[in-house]
């Protein structure tokens, strides 16, 4: 952005359209810039968002934990093991924020280091019945497991919050009609940032602040 030849006025308009969820193609037409210019500017905004989220503090209290699968082929097997899908791991502090990252697989040896780094000991963690979470029963956390087949579930014993994030993220990403795999981490962090900061006015102020800092 330091090398951008765009005026601050046009950069502000690009930021506004990014916050509004306008596609780069439509933004380019409305702002009067090249489509590639708008796409690259949006890419840099996602990089700024990702960098800003690197130092987020670990969660404490009640934390919902779950994994989900993004993209891939529509036909055939879905969910765990579906061909071409990107596995994503997420944690959500009830009444607070969400954290998500791409993972190579949903095995215990992959998930536990993330949980131990992102959740403070003695926290209450809620998971589904995936066997990878069995180790939480003998860990520093208080573990409650959700059985989705049980119709009579305790109102506190659920992972509705993190599942809501998955639904929102997939809905937001669907408008792009496919995202390059190497760019997907940036789009995922954008979804995390939007979920944690739902007020578009706050999003706009924060992005402008980050961009100005990048320009100095």
Rosetta blueprint (number, residue, H / E / L):
1 X L
2 X L
3 X L
4 X L
5 X L
6 X L
7 X L
8 X H
9 X H
10 X H
11 X H
12 X H
13 X H
14 X H
15 X H
16 X H
17 X H
18 X H
19 X H
20 X H
21 X L
22 X L
23 X L
24 X H
25 X H
26 X H
27 X H
28 X H
29 X H
30 X H
31 X H
32 X L
33 X L
34 X L
35 X H
36 X H
37 X H
38 X H
39 X H
40 X H
41 X H
42 X H
43 X H
44 X H
45 X H
46 X H
47 X H
48 X H
49 X H
50 X H
51 X H
52 X H
53 X L
54 X L
55 X L
56 X L
57 X L
58 X L
59 X E
60 X L
61 X L
62 X E
63 X E
64 X E
65 X E
66 X E
67 X E
68 X E
69 X E
70 X E
71 X L
72 X L
73 X L
74 X L
75 X L
76 X L
77 X L
78 X L
79 X L
80 X L
81 X L
82 X L
83 X L
84 X L
85 X L
86 X E
87 X E
88 X E
89 X E
90 X E
91 X E
92 X E
93 X E
94 X L
95 X L
96 X L
97 X L
98 X E
99 X E
100 X E
101 X E
102 X E
103 X L
104 X L
105 X L
106 X L
107 X L
108 X H
109 X H
110 X H
111 X H
112 X H
113 X H
114 X H
115 X H
116 X H
117 X H
118 X H
119 X E
120 X L
121 X L
122 X L
123 X L
124 X E
125 X E
126 X E
127 X E
128 X L
129 X L
130 X L
131 X H
132 X H
133 X H
134 X H
135 X H
136 X H
137 X H
138 X H
139 X L
140 X L
141 X L
142 X E
143 X E
144 X E
145 X E
146 X L
147 X L
148 X L
149 X L
150 X L
151 X L
152 X L
153 X L
154 X L
155 X L
156 X L
157 X L
158 X L
159 X L
160 X H
161 X H
162 X H
163 X H
164 X H
165 X H
166 X H
167 X H
168 X H
169 X H
170 X H
171 X H
172 X H
173 X H
174 X H
175 X L
176 X L
177 X L
178 X L
179 X L
180 X L
181 X H
182 X H
183 X H
184 X H
185 X H
186 X H
187 X H
188 X H
189 X H
190 X H
191 X H
192 X H
193 X H
194 X H
195 X H
196 X H
197 X L
198 X L
199 X L
200 X H
201 X H
202 X H
203 X H
204 X H
205 X H
206 X H
207 X H
208 X H
209 X H
210 X H
211 X H
212 X H
213 X H
214 X H
215 X H
216 X L
